[in-house]
């Protein structure tokens, strides 16, 4: 993989630390800003909403900028938003800083995903995405627990300052590692933008985005509220929150690495195996959450399955949006963060029911179940297009085959899932 991919991953590590760190800081933030824990969970949703809305808007606005200038500008705004959040005493202002940081993160990730896809051959987008997402998974292993420990010792504000400081080496890496090239060929012009936006009307792309959003919603629904499960249901000390976050992050890194090697060539294997296991895992975690050993094991497994399946589905978004070279990254970013916005809101509602701390875990299981019900529609749409492209003689030979049978585990010249 090209070196610039790893430099982008460093920046995504800093941003991933910010996106996930609230899972261990929500109780302290809620107490300091005089709101409930469920209300403080809105900060996670605000970040995700900002990324969802900002990804296509910011990507469209910056599509004519050189990549290095875009990436550098986004990460500097991101750092400034965290510095402002570190000094505020107002919850509404904190929400505003999280939204601004999310817009910067959205623009950065949209450009980074597009840049990553352009740095590798067409059939290796999954591997490139895995490198980028490794920055996020390492954040859950090191950055988020480290932030949780720092927040315990010095207060949650220190964690926000630490994220702002992490952006400095990331910015230097971008300056040294990303070429200061001209505007991408074919990126200019209103008609070109309209043509790329028109891709959103394609059923296969929308279904791929919906599946990715549902799986990510399930991930964030539970991850955001793991702290109450650890301290309340399992009755462990606050220090164990960091341990659980490390286990989830370690599992997610394993999942991304494995899926990165399979999502280009055999995505159906990842979905067919990982989907049902992920669905069963969330209820199992809810039932066994009061047993610390089972909690630790299942958190690791669910982290691996969530990120392995999620990254595979987002890779399919990039393939389906191949005809939108400057906007494809924003579509993938939007799919990720629609889930990240909706998941915590659903989990917060479940938290207020009789299920208590376990509500988010059951909600995650429900979200994955919905994804599994929708997945056959995506496979059918793929199979229908492949059948339409076959010569009549070949189509006749395939009339007795099911849609599933027509989906081959390989990548075509355009990179779409067959």
N, C-alpha and C positions, 0 to 999 in steps of 0.2 A: 504494500500500500504506500502511496506517496507521502512524503514527510508533511506537507501542508495539512493532510487529514488529521494527523496527530496534534498539530498545533491548534487546529480548530477544536479538537477534543479537549484541550486544556481550557479553552474559553468556555466550552459547554460544561466542564467540571465546575467552574465558578458559578455559572448560571444554574446548573442542576442543584448545587448546594443550596442556593437561595430558594429554588422551587420546592424542594423537599424538606428543608430544615424546619419548617413550621410544625411538622408532625411532632417534634420533640419540644417545641417552644410554646405551643398554644396555651397551656395552663398558665405559664408565667406572663405571657402577653395579655391574656384575658384579665388576670389579677391586676396587672400594672395599669391597664387602660380602662379598668372598671366595666368589663363586659363579661358575658357568660362564655364558656368554652365553645358552645355551639355557635354563638355570634362571632367569636374569633375565627371560627372555621371559614367565615365569609372571606377572610384574607386569602385563603387558598383559592376559592372560587373567583375572587376578583382578579387574581393573577392569571388564572386560566382564561377568564373571559377576555382580559386584555390581550392575551396571546391569540385567542380564537379570532377576535375581531381584527386585531392588529396584523396578523400574519398576511392575509391577502391585501389589506389596505397599504401597509408599510412596504410590502414587496412590490406592489404596483407603483408606488411613489418612488421607490429607490431602484427600479429595474434598469434605469438608464445610467446609474452610477457605477463607477469601477468597483469591483468587489472589495478590494482592500479598504477603500474609503468608507464603504457602507459598513463593513464589519467593525472597523475601528470606531466609527461614530456611534454605532449601536452599543458597543460595550462601554464606552465612556458615559453615555446617558444612563446605562444600567448601574454603573458605579455611583453616579451622582444621586440616583433615586434611593439607593441604599444608605448613603450618607444622610440624606434628608430623613429617611425613616428611622434612623438610629437616634435622632434627637427629638422626635415629635412626642407630644403627650396627648395627642388627639387621635382617637380611633378613626374618624372619617378621613383625616389627613393621612393616616397610615394606609387606609384603603386606597387613597389617591396615589401614594408613592408606589404601592404594589402594582397598581394598574399601569403607571408609567414605566416601571421596571419590566412589566410584562410586554408592553409595546416594543421596548428595546429588545427584549429577549426574542419576541416573535420575529422582528425584522432580521435579527442576527441568525436565528435558526433557519428561517426561510432561505436566506442567501446562502448559508452554510450547506444546507441540504442540496440545493441546486449546484453549488460549487463542487461538493463531494461527488455528485453524480457525473459531473463533467470531467472529473479527474481520473476516472476509471473506465474500463471498457463497458459497453452497454449491459453485458451479462454479469456484472459484478457489483451492481448497485446495493445488493443486500450486504456484501462484505464492507462496502464503504459506509453504509448506514450503521453497521455494527461498530465500526471504529468510532464514529461520532457518538453513538449512544454509550460507548464505554466510558466517556466522560461523565455521563449522567449516572451510570451504575457505580463508578468509583466514587462519585459524590455521595451516594447513599452508603457506601462502605466506610469512607474516611471523612468526607466533608460534613455530612449531616450529623453523624454521631459526634464528631469533633466539635461541631457547632453546639450540639446539645450539652456536651461537657463544659464547653466554654461558657454557655449560657447559665449553667448551674453554678459555676464558680464566680463569674463576673457579671451575670445578668444577660438577658436576651439582647440588649442593645449592643453588647460587645460582639455578638455573632454577626449583626448587620454590618458593623465596622469591618469585621474580618472578611466578609464577602466583598465589600468595596475594595479592600486592599488586594484580594485575590485577582481582581480585574486588571491590576497593573502588569504582572508578568504575562497575562493572557494578551493584553494589548501589545506588549513588546513582541510577543511571538507572532502576532498578526503582521506587525510592521516588518519583521525580518523574514517571515516565511511565506506570506501571500504576495504574489506578484501584483505590482501596481499597473495592471493592464488596462487597456481602453474599455469602453462600453462593449458589452457582449454583442456580437453580430446578430442582427435580427431582433434585438431587444427594443428598438425604438419604434415609435409610431402607434397611433391610437388603434389602427386597424389590427396590428399585430397583437395588442393587448386584448382587443375584443375577441380575436380568434382563440387566444389562450383561455379567456374567461368562458368561452362557449363550450370548452371541454367539460365544464361542470354540469352540462345538461346530459352527459352520457351516463347511462344507467350503471354501467360497470364501475365507473369511477365513484359515483355517489354511494353505491353499495360497499365498495372497498373502504371508503371514508367512514361510513356508518359502522361497519364492523370494527374498525380500528378505534373509533370513538367509544363504542360500548365496552370493549375490553379495557381501554384505558380508564373509563369511568369506574369500572369494577376495581381496578388497581388503586385509584385515588380515593375511592369511597372508604376502603379499609385502611390504607396506608395513613391517611390524614388523621385517623382516630385510633391508631395503634396504642398511643400512650395510655388512654383510659383503660384499654384492655389489659395492658401489662400491670398497671398499678391497682386497678379496680377488680377486674375479674380474676387475674392470676395472683393478685395480692403480693406482688413483688415490689421492691424498693425502686425509687425513681432512677437509680443508676442503671437498672436493667432495661430501661427504655432504650438507651444507647446500644446495648447488646442486641436487642431485638432489631433495631434499625440496621445494625451491621449485618446481621444474618439475612435480613431481607435484601440488603444491597449486594451481599456476596452471592445470593441466589440469583439476583437479577443479572449480575455480571456473567455468571455461568450460562444463564438463559440466552443472553445476547450473543455470547461467543458461539454457542451451539447453533442457535438459529441463524447467525450470520453465515455459517457454512452450509446451511440447508435452504435458506429462504430464496436463493436464486434458482437452485436446481430442483429442489423438492419441497416447495411450500405446502403442498397438500398433505405431506406427511406431518409437518409441524402442526397444521390446523387440525387434522384428523386425530392425532394423538394428544396434542396439548390442550385442545378445546374441552373435551370431556373431563380430562384430569383437572383442569382449572375449575370447571364447574363443580366438581365433587369436593375440591379442596377447601373452598370457602365455607360451606356448611360444616365440614369436618373440623375446621379451625374454630368455628363458633361453638361446636359441641365440646371440644377438648381444650378450650382456651384456659380453663382453670387448672390445667395440668402443665406446669412449666416446661417439662421435657417435650411433650407433644406440641406445645406452643412454639418452642424454638425450631423444631423440625419442620412443622408445617409452614411457618413464616418463611423459612429458607426455600422450601419447595414452591410456595406460592409466588415468591419473588422471581424464581427461575421461570415458572410457567407464564406468569404475567408478562414479563419482558420478552421472553422468547416468542410467545404468540403475538404480543403487541407489535414487536419490531418486524415480524414477518408480514403482518397485515399492513403496516405502514410502508414497507417495501413495495407491496402490491399497489399502494396508492401512487408511489413514484413511477412504477411501470405503467399504470393506467393513464397517468398524466404525462406520458413521454412527449406528447404533442404540444405541451406547454412548458418550454424549456426554462423560462424565467419565473413561472408561477407555480411549478410543480412542488417546490419546496414549501410554499405557503399553504398549498392544499394539504400536504402531509402534516404540517404544523397545526393547521386548523383542526384536522381530524384528531390529532393527539389531544388538543386542548379543549375541544368541545367535551370530550370525556372528562378531562381534568376539572372542568368547570361544573359539569352536571353531577359527577360522582360525589363530591363532598356535600353538595346540597341535598342529594338523596340520603346520604349517610347521616347528615345532621338531623333530617326529619326522622329517620329510623332511630336515631339516638334518643329522641324524645318520646318514643313509644315504650310499651311494656318490655320490649327486648333489651332496653338499656344499652350498655356498652357493646353488646353483641349485635345490635341492630345493623351497624355498617357491614359486618361480615355476611349477614344474611342478604343484605341489599346487593352486595357484590355477587353472590351466587345467582341472584335473580337477573342481574345485568348480563352475566355470562350466558345464562339460559336463553335470554332473548337473542343474543348474538348467535348462538347455536341454531336457533330457529330460523334466523335470517340467512345464515351461511349458504344453505342449498340454493337460494335465489341467486346468489353471486355465481356459484358454480354453474347454474343453469344458464345464466346470461353469457358466461364465458363460452360454454359449450355451444350455445345457439349461434354465436358469432363465428366460432370455428367451423360449424357445420355449414353456415351460409357461404363461407369462403372456399369450401371444398368443391371440386368438380362434381357434376351430377352422379357420375359413376361411383365416386367415393362416398357421397352422401347416402346413396342407396345401400351401400354395404354397411352403413352405420345405423340404419333405421331401427335395428333391434337392440341397440346399445343405450344404456341409461345415460343421463347427463353426467353422472359421476364417472362413468366409464370413459366418456369422451374427454375428460380432463386429464391430460398427461402431465407427469411430474417432470417437466423440463421447461426451459425458457426459450421462447422463439427469438427471431432476429430483433423484434421490437422490445423484447424483454417482458412481455405480458404473460401472466399465468395461464397455462393451457389446462 
